[in-house]
């Protein structure tokens, strides 16, 4: 079970206030998932009572983390047998999500 400090819980509350939803990804039980729209990221606790993004933010396909891949000369996001195109709009949404998340993690209460 993931144990969080009061400061880490305060950070998660701030994220919820900024329209991020807290979600669980069973394969990553030692991390906290955050989601907004079809974008999500994993957060990991760090010493000093903070949280940081684990890896990169990702697009969700059927609620699951998708990876970026190159198929037939085109970028796509893939989860098992499903894929969605990496359109400019989807890439922009992912970039905006990543930026808003980073800003929210650095903000002080």
Secondary structure, DSSP 8 states (H G I E B T S, - for coil): -----HHHHHHHHHHHHTT-EEE--GGGTTSEEEEETTEEEEEEEETTTEEEEEEEEEEEETTEE-EEEEETTEEEEEETTEEEE--HHHHHHHHHHHHHHHHHHH---
